[in-house]
């Protein structure tokens, strides 16, 4: 099974980042077309247990790269 199969539509996938607990993978997915400048791209979250991918952002333009904040031990 491939993340590309679980996220909708065609495009590229980049900058995958595992969650601290290893249960999720956040990644950036963009379209293959662009009209100058940065490509259009959104953040997605893939749940390893369920196999489901969820789109986290849906705005025009480039929504950034996936990054998990360090978990607090307190």
N, C-alpha and C positions, 0 to 999 in steps of 0.2 A: 504494500500500500504506500502511496506517495502523497505528500502534502499537496502537491499540485492537483491531484485527483480530488482532494477534499475541499479545496478552495475554488470558488466559482470563477469561470471565465478563463480567457487566455492571458498570458502575460509572463513576466519574469518574477522570480522570488530571490530575495537576498537578505543578508544580515540575520540569519537565524540565531536566536538566543534561547537556551534552555532556562526554565524557571529554576530557582534555587532547590525546589523539591523534586525536580526531574519529571514532573507530571504534565508540563505544558511547554510548548515551543512557540515563542512569539517571533514573527518574521515580517518583513516588508514585502508587499506584492504590488507590482506596477504594471501599467499597460504597455503594450508594445509600440504604441504611437505617442507622439508628443508634438506640441506646436511651438517648439523653441524653448530654451531654458531647461529647467529640471523636468524630468518625466513625472507624470501623475502616478502617485503611489500611496497606498494605505497600509495601516498596521493590521495584522491578523493574529489570532491566537488559535493554536492547534492543541486540543486536549488529547493526550496520549491514550487515556483510558477509554473515552467514548469514541475516539476517532473523528470527532467533529471539529471543523474549522469555523471560527467566528470572526467576521470583519469588525474591527474595533473602531476604525475611523472611516469617514465617508465625506471628505471635503475635497474641493478642487485643489490640485497642486500636489506637492510632495509632502507627505505627513511624517516623514522622518524614519529613523532606524530604530529597531527594537532594542530595548535596554531595560534590564531588571535592576531595581534599587537593591542594595545589600539588605539582607534581612537583619532585624535587630535581635540580639540574643538576650535582651532584657525582658 
